[in-house]
Amino acid sequence: MGSATTTWILSVATLLLMLHCSDVAAEEPIYRLCVPQIYFSDCQKLLADPSEAGIRMECVSGRDRVDCLEMIEQRKADVLASEPEDMYMAYHRKNEDYRVISEIRTQDDKNADFRYEGIILVKKSSPIHTLQELRGAKSCHTGFGRNVGYRIPITKLKNTHVLKVSADPQISATERELKALSEFFTQSCLVGNYSAHPDTDRLLKKKYANLCALCEKPAQCNYPDIYSGYDGAIRCLDKGSGEVAFSKVQYIKKYFGLTGSADAPAAEGKAEDFEYLCEDGTRRPITGPACSWAQRPWSGYISNELAVHGPEKLHQLQARLERFFDNGLHAENKQAAAHLLIQPNAAYHSKPEAIDPKVYLERAGYKDVIERDGSAIRKLRLCVQRDTEFSKCQALHQAAYARDARPEIECVQSTDCIQALANSKADMLIAPAASYAEARTQKLLPLVFEQLKTEEMLVAVAPPTLNRDALQKAPLHYDGNCERARLSAALLNKRRGLEWCNVSPSTEQEVLIVPVKQLEQHKDWQLVCPTLERRPVTDYTDCNVEVQLPRAIFARADTTPVEQETIKHLSALISDRFGAHGKFVDVFALFGEYQKGEQNVLFDDNASVLVTEVMNHLQNEHIYNDLQCDGNKIAKL
């Protein structure tokens, strides 16, 4: 055989091999699982596990789940582990494109269509047979703000026109709901924090004391309480003075010993003495099928239409996810798996077909629960100026509404937000330090403030060998690119009687201005307070030079006390849910980098929480304004 023929045969063989490999690659794409940035390393650890070899999946990082939804929409990712509230956000983004493809169930209820079913429980001897007859009853709830014991009852009773919620603008949205429940039920056990502000919480519980009357500790009306939680609400009906309880099916079975499990705890009550109250006015024995009036869907995986177009593509992605999920169940790093919604008792369940998120939520009656309006008279309009700020505001609105933060935020874009508020075209704005003065001239009032992470607070340090005379004249070394540090240097120089208007950093390192996180490098040094007093480096809370005013949420000074309280309440909810240590920081990151190259969008990237009072006495407008001088205006951060 000639060399030319041999070459031709080898070329054909190579081409066929390449085509074959191309076909295999086309048949087996690498699916991209989007995870919030804070859990990206957890995802990588799971995929690095030997059991994951050949699974053909990779982790891609989004800022948070809101960002992951956008990446799926833009085809930068294929799938996201999500909760029903995330599916609701997807439904409101681009509903025709997202698809729920599988569920994350529990081993105990792997054959159940829903994660749990909300039920109404009454005693068999009870005269209550309809929802209308619940008026005047003594009620037992799981807790304030919770799905089964609070959100679902309010939503359903309100939608059936049984519960009337006042539209009184003189009280807050939360109080309107509490007032409605207080007037509907004669006595209740509804524990929890009615407000993020302790004083407001106490006032509300005093005003609507009947909502705490059935609790084990009415004066406390908070966790722990034997009549709170899923089982506690049942116990309140069985062993307390309650006449109706709002709980869920799984706990009915456990409480009355109906699980059928050999190792189940002994029953606390007699099943034959209780019945389910159904929406249609009938009642059912709890030993049989329940009649639930709302269900919570399972968490699951959401994808886009392109990735699951056709049964073959859908089943391929489901099979890949199932293997990844099962391996995650057996992974050594249980915490990493849990961050991706893979709990030890979890079970993967593929849906027979990809489902529209709206349809998925409506089948459970859960869309109405999420859309509970919180009895708000109107939305709170947050004014922003730049496009990036508007984008973040919209993302915050989606996340906050889906996670039950009320009243609803409405994002308003303007070239001048201070004027927009002054002209009543918006209700609130977020202003940096440099805008305080202008906001004050328009009679705007700061109500809520960001608070930096403790480790980012600025302090001054000096070696203990530096005597007081030397300290009085020592040059200051600090980051010249940090406006906060320049302002701190101006404060120290003014207090020392030195030039402060045109202060600039020195290369000499006798007195340093550094963030708290760098104190470990100077643990043998001493803090220098603005009074020039020396303190141990552990005293940074009381001895620091952080003088920059925090960004603040401003409202008009003529807003009513109720409106001001509502803004504070909403801000506290948002901070509690999405702040640096928030329960849902992986859903939406309120602080930190929002987009690459865009710093401090709405809030400082290094903020951690929103507060209604600035605790650092140096961070006040008088000191800040006193440090201003002609020709040296502080730049906006």
C-alpha positions, 0 to 999 in steps of 0.5 A, spaced: 500 500 500 502 506 497 504 512 502 499 516 499 493 511 500 496 510 507 495 517 509 488 518 506 486 512 510 489 515 516 486 522 514 479 519 513 479 515 520 481 521 524 476 525 521 471 519 523 474 519 530 473 527 530 466 526 528 464 521 533 467 525 538 463 531 536 457 527 536 458 524 543 460 531 546 453 533 543 450 528 546 453 529 553 453 536 554 457 539 561 451 542 565 452 548 569 449 549 576 449 556 578 450 557 585 451 563 590 458 566 590 458 564 598 457 557 596 461 556 590 467 553 593 462 548 597 459 546 590 466 545 587 468 541 593 462 536 591 464 536 584 471 534 586 469 528 590 471 522 586 464 519 586 462 525 582 468 523 576 465 523 569 458 526 571 459 532 566 457 538 571 460 544 573 459 550 578 458 557 575 458 562 580 452 568 581 452 573 586 446 570 589 440 566 587 437 573 583 443 573 579 443 566 578 436 566 575 438 572 570 444 567 568 439 562 567 435 566 563 441 569 559 444 562 558 450 563 562 447 557 566 443 551 566 440 550 572 439 552 580 437 549 586 431 553 588 425 554 593 418 556 592 420 563 593 425 563 588 420 560 583 416 566 584 421 570 582 422 566 576 415 567 574 415 574 575 422 575 571 420 571 564 415 566 566 415 563 559 422 561 559 423 558 566 422 551 568 421 547 574 424 540 572 425 536 579 423 536 586 427 536 593 423 532 597 424 528 604 425 521 605 419 521 610 414 524 605 418 522 598 411 520 595 407 526 597 405 532 592 407 537 597 412 539 602 407 540 607 399 541 607 396 547 612 390 544 615 385 547 620 384 542 626 378 542 631 375 538 637 370 533 634 365 536 639 366 543 637 360 547 634 365 550 628 363 547 621 365 553 617 370 558 616 365 564 618 364 560 624 371 561 626 369 568 628 370 569 636 374 562 637 380 561 641 386 560 636 392 557 636 398 559 631 405 556 630 408 563 630 407 570 628 409 571 620 410 563 619 407 560 613 402 555 616 400 559 622 400 566 620 401 567 612 396 562 610 390 563 615 390 571 613 391 570 606 385 565 606 381 568 611 381 574 607 380 572 600 374 568 602 372 575 605 371 572 612 377 576 615 376 584 614 383 587 615 382 595 616 385 600 611 386 605 616 393 609 614 394 611 621 397 604 623 402 600 620 401 594 615 403 589 620 399 592 626 393 592 621 393 585 620 394 584 628 388 588 629 384 584 624 386 577 628 385 581 635 378 583 633 376 576 629 379 571 635 377 572 642 384 569 645 390 566 641 397 564 642 401 568 637 408 568 639 414 571 636 417 578 634 411 583 632 417 588 630 424 588 629 424 594 634 423 591 642 419 597 644 414 597 638 414 589 639 412 591 647 407 596 645 403 591 640 403 586 645 400 590 650 395 593 645 393 586 642 394 582 649 389 577 647 393 575 641 398 572 647 392 570 652 393 562 650 400 562 651 404 558 656 407 565 658 403 570 655 407 576 658 413 573 654 409 571 648 415 569 644 419 562 643 420 558 647 413 556 649 410 549 649 404 552 645 408 555 639 410 551 633 407 546 629 406 541 635 405 547 640 399 549 636 396 542 636 398 542 644 394 549 645 388 546 642 389 539 646 391 541 653 390 548 653 384 553 652 384 553 644 378 551 640 382 551 633 389 550 631 393 552 625 398 546 623 400 541 618 399 534 616 405 531 618 405 534 625 398 531 626 400 524 624 406 525 629 402 528 635 397 523 635 401 517 633 399 516 626 405 515 622 405 508 622 413 508 624 415 503 630 420 508 633 415 514 633 414 517 640 408 516 644 402 519 642 400 526 646 393 526 644 387 521 642 386 522 635 378 520 635 377 526 639 379 531 633 377 533 626 380 537 620 375 543 618 375 543 611 374 549 606 367 547 604 364 546 611 365 539 612 369 535 617 374 529 616 377 524 621 384 526 622 385 518 621 384 519 614 386 523 608 386 531 610 383 536 607 388 542 606 387 549 605 394 551 602 400 547 601 407 549 600 411 546 594 417 542 594 424 546 593 427 543 587 431 545 580 429 550 575 432 551 568 430 554 562 426 552 556 432 551 551 436 546 556 430 542 557 427 542 550 424 535 548 423 529 553 430 527 551 434 533 553 429 534 560 431 526 562 438 527 560 439 533 565 434 530 570 439 524 570 445 528 571 442 532 577 440 525 580 447 522 580 450 529 583 444 529 588 445 522 590 453 523 591 451 529 595 447 525 600 453 521 601 459 526 601 463 527 607 462 535 607 455 535 609 455 542 610 457 543 603 451 539 601 446 543 605 448 549 602 446 546 595 439 544 599 442 537 599 440 535 606 441 528 609 434 526 609 433 529 602 430 525 596 431 527 589 424 526 585 424 528 577 418 531 574 415 527 568 415 534 565 418 541 565 413 545 569 412 553 568 413 556 575 407 559 575 403 553 574 407 549 579 406 554 585 398 555 583 397 547 583 399 548 591 395 554 592 402 558 594 402 563 589 396 567 593 400 566 599 406 569 597 402 575 594 399 576 601 399 584 600 401 585 608 395 590 608 399 595 605 395 601 603 400 603 598 407 601 596 414 605 598 417 608 593 425 608 593 428 613 588 435 611 585 439 615 580 444 611 576 441 605 572 445 600 576 442 603 582 435 601 579 437 594 577 439 593 584 433 596 587 429 592 582 432 585 584 431 587 592 424 589 590 423 582 587 427 578 593 423 582 598 416 581 596 417 574 595 420 573 602 414 577 605 417 583 606 412 588 606 410 593 604 412 592 597 418 597 594 417 600 588 423 603 584 423 610 581 429 613 577 430 620 577 436 625 575 435 628 582 432 624 588 432 629 593 428 634 589 423 627 587 422 627 595 421 634 596 416 634 590 413 628 593 414 623 587 418 618 592 418 616 599 425 615 600 432 615 598 439 613 600 444 618 601 451 618 602 455 623 607 456 628 602 448 629 600 446 630 607 447 637 607 442 638 601 437 633 603 437 637 610 435 643 606 429 640 603 427 638 609 429 630 609 430 626 615 434 620 616 431 614 619 435 608 617 443 608 617 448 602 614 453 600 619 460 598 617 462 591 618 466 591 625 473 589 622 472 595 617 472 600 622 478 605 622 482 606 628 489 610 629 495 606 632 501 608 635 507 604 638 507 604 646 514 607 645 512 614 642 511 619 648 505 624 648 509 630 645 511 626 639 504 623 638 502 631 638 506 632 632 507 625 629 505 625 621 499 620 619 500 614 615 494 612 611 491 610 605 491 616 600 486 613 596 481 612 601 476 618 603 474 615 609 481 615 612 483 622 609 477 624 613 479 620 620 486 624 619 483 631 618 479 629 625 486 627 628 489 633 626 484 638 628 484 635 635 491 636 635 491 643 632 495 641 626 493 643 619 487 638 617 484 642 611 489 639 606 492 633 610 496 628 606 498 621 608 506 621 610 510 615 608 513 615 616 509 609 620 509 612 627 501 613 627 497 609 622 490 609 620 488 602 619 481 598 619 480 594 625 482 587 621 489 589 621 490 590 628 492 583 629 499 586 625 499 591 631 497 587 637 503 590 641 501 597 639 496 602 642 490 605 640 490 613 639 483 616 641 481 622 638 482 625 645 489 622 644 488 617 650 492 611 649 488 604 649 489 597 648 487 595 641 481 591 644 478 597 645 476 599 638 469 600 639 470 606 644 476 608 641 476 609 634 477 615 628 471 612 624 468 619 623 465 618 616 457 619 616 454 612 614 449 612 608 442 613 610 435 612 608 432 619 608 424 621 608 420 627 608 420 630 615 413 631 614 411 624 613 407 621 619 410 617 625 406 611 622 410 612 615 416 613 619 415 607 623 413 603 616 420 605 613 424 603 619 420 596 620 421 595 612 428 596 613 429 592 619 426 586 615 430 587 609 436 587 613 434 581 617 433 577 611 439 580 606 444 583 610 451 580 611 448 575 616 441 575 614 437 568 613 437 569 606 443 572 604 444 567 598 438 569 595 439 576 595 446 580 597 444 587 600 451 589 601 457 587 597 459 588 590 453 588 586 456 588 579 464 588 577 467 595 576 461 598 580 462 599 587 458 601 593 451 601 589 446 603 594 450 601 600 457 601 602 460 594 599 463 593 607 456 595 610 453 589 614 446 591 617 441 597 617 440 600 624 435 606 626 441 609 631 448 610 629 452 608 636 458 611 634 458 618 637 463 620 632 459 619 626 454 625 627 453 631 622 456 636 627 463 633 627 462 631 619 460 638 617 466 641 622 471 638 618 469 641 611 473 647 609 473 651 603 475 648 596 475 641 600 469 638 599 468 631 601 467 627 595 461 622 594 463 615 596 
